[in-house]
């Protein structure tokens, strides 16, 4: 299994960043390897959490896969959790958290991933840090294009 933890400070409002990351239907617009995404089974829990499932198509060169995830967006704690329903993984788990601080937001992103195919898993492990860094860059660029920096 591959695990990754990323901490980053961005000069934007925590609630706006939480909204941007939780708006998964728009991921194909700014994450180049997400080729399609369909959200369904929307529900709001009594606690205020927004839950839904999403089928995600990804493509890298000649490889393409589809997997299904359950997304839980918690506005009270400013978190977004991603869990695997089905797909080419043994495990897929992601957790975003957004904490306001001076001059913006501290973002935390944790991910655990294990791909069933041992060859693809080894290939992905070798490039995992680069892939997650590129993913974070996609979100940073989207935030820069859509959000105004917090004034201090």
Wavefront OBJ file of the C-alpha trace (Angstrom):
o trace
v 0.000 0.000 0.000
v 1.159 3.519 -0.773
v 0.419 6.351 1.644
v 0.932 10.045 1.219
v 0.492 13.122 3.403
v 0.648 16.665 2.086
v 0.366 19.899 4.052
v 0.135 23.189 2.202
v -0.787 26.777 3.021
v -2.857 28.679 0.464
v -3.914 32.336 0.705
v -7.638 31.627 0.235
v -10.685 31.293 2.464
v -11.077 27.807 4.023
v -14.782 27.524 3.183
v -14.144 28.456 -0.448
v -11.329 25.901 -0.750
v -13.548 23.261 0.882
v -16.242 24.029 -1.716
v -13.732 23.891 -4.582
v -12.365 20.472 -3.555
v -15.825 19.107 -2.762
v -17.195 20.117 -6.162
v -16.093 16.850 -7.754
v -18.413 17.114 -10.755
v -16.090 19.800 -12.143
v -12.859 17.789 -11.763
v -12.765 16.832 -15.476
v -12.504 20.575 -16.281
v -9.155 20.999 -14.528
v -7.627 17.600 -13.746
v -6.360 16.343 -17.109
v -6.372 12.598 -16.363
v -10.004 12.562 -15.168
v -11.875 11.866 -18.383
v -15.396 11.636 -16.956
v -17.224 11.827 -13.643
v -20.825 11.112 -12.696
v -22.201 11.858 -9.218
v -25.344 10.136 -7.900
v -27.062 8.891 -4.693
v -26.974 12.349 -3.110
v -27.962 12.529 0.547
v -27.606 14.943 3.448
v -27.225 13.318 6.864
v -28.879 14.788 9.984
v -25.355 15.864 11.033
v -25.184 18.087 7.927
v -22.723 15.898 6.025
v -23.301 15.771 2.270
v -22.828 12.272 0.880
v -22.839 11.003 -2.654
v -21.263 8.403 -4.880
v -19.224 9.128 -7.981
v -18.105 7.030 -10.937
v -14.748 8.322 -12.129
v -13.042 7.602 -15.444
v -9.292 8.167 -15.578
v -6.885 7.870 -18.456
v -3.087 7.916 -18.675
v -1.669 7.417 -22.143
v -2.865 3.914 -23.165
v -4.352 3.025 -19.763
v -7.899 3.806 -18.751
v -9.907 2.710 -15.740
v -13.211 3.435 -14.079
v -13.816 3.277 -10.358
v -16.556 4.255 -7.944
v -16.126 6.247 -4.764
v -18.213 7.499 -1.875
v -17.657 11.170 -1.078
v -18.529 12.665 2.318
v -18.351 16.455 2.604
v -18.550 17.739 6.186
v -19.132 21.510 6.279
v -18.876 21.730 10.084
v -15.336 20.310 10.105
v -14.345 21.449 6.587
v -13.373 17.953 5.490
v -13.853 15.912 2.347
v -13.454 12.130 2.600
v -13.145 9.751 -0.327
v -13.654 6.005 0.013
v -13.636 3.167 -2.473
v -16.852 1.435 -3.537
v -15.397 -0.609 -6.411
v -12.677 -0.497 -9.000
v -9.131 -1.640 -9.763
v -7.939 -0.935 -6.213
v -7.635 -3.010 -3.086
v -7.785 0.253 -1.182
v -8.459 3.888 -1.985
v -8.923 6.337 0.831
v -8.501 10.106 0.784
v -9.011 12.802 3.392
v -8.894 16.581 2.845
v -9.045 19.073 5.720
v -9.118 22.863 5.596
v -8.073 24.881 8.639
v -8.274 28.687 8.590
v -5.104 30.447 9.715
v -3.452 33.813 9.379
v -3.477 34.832 5.755
v -5.492 31.909 4.400
v -5.895 28.200 4.949
v -3.761 25.264 5.969
v -4.708 22.328 3.744
v -4.022 18.748 4.709
v -4.404 15.882 2.268
v -3.866 12.230 3.162
v -4.185 9.366 0.705
v -3.844 5.600 0.865
v -3.847 3.603 -2.347
v -3.239 -0.005 -3.280
v -3.807 -1.176 -6.868
v -4.763 -4.833 -7.455
v -2.523 -5.293 -10.515
v 1.024 -5.748 -9.110
v 2.742 -4.292 -12.191
v 0.558 -1.171 -12.203
v 0.907 -0.896 -8.432
v 4.723 -0.919 -8.685
v 4.626 1.639 -11.505
v 2.278 3.875 -9.567
v 4.316 3.593 -6.354
v 7.394 4.780 -8.209
v 5.515 7.887 -9.396
v 3.072 8.417 -6.512
v 4.653 11.554 -5.014
v 4.853 13.167 -8.441
v 1.216 12.267 -9.208
v -0.080 13.699 -5.918
v 2.035 16.840 -6.352
v 0.546 17.313 -9.839
v -2.942 16.769 -8.407
v -2.350 19.442 -5.766
v -1.011 21.791 -8.466
v -4.267 21.330 -10.404
v -6.236 22.430 -7.321
v -3.872 25.341 -6.631
v -4.235 26.573 -10.216
v -8.024 26.227 -10.031
v -8.099 28.199 -6.762
v -5.864 30.929 -8.234
v -8.200 31.232 -11.241
v -11.445 31.280 -9.265
v -10.789 32.682 -5.783
v -9.570 35.982 -4.383
v -6.725 35.831 -1.834
v -7.585 36.572 1.797
v -6.476 40.001 2.935
v -4.394 40.107 6.077
l 1 2 3 4 5 6 7 8 9 10 11 12 13 14 15 16 17 18 19 20 21 22 23 24 25 26 27 28 29 30 31 32 33 34 35 36 37 38 39 40 41 42 43 44 45 46 47 48 49 50 51 52 53 54 55 56 57 58 59 60 61 62 63 64 65 66 67 68 69 70 71 72 73 74 75 76 77 78 79 80 81 82 83 84 85 86 87 88 89 90 91 92 93 94 95 96 97 98 99 100 101 102 103 104 105 106 107 108 109 110 111 112 113 114 115 116 117 118 119 120 121 122 123 124 125 126 127 128 129 130 131 132 133 134 135 136 137 138 139 140 141 142 143 144 145 146 147 148 149 150 151 152
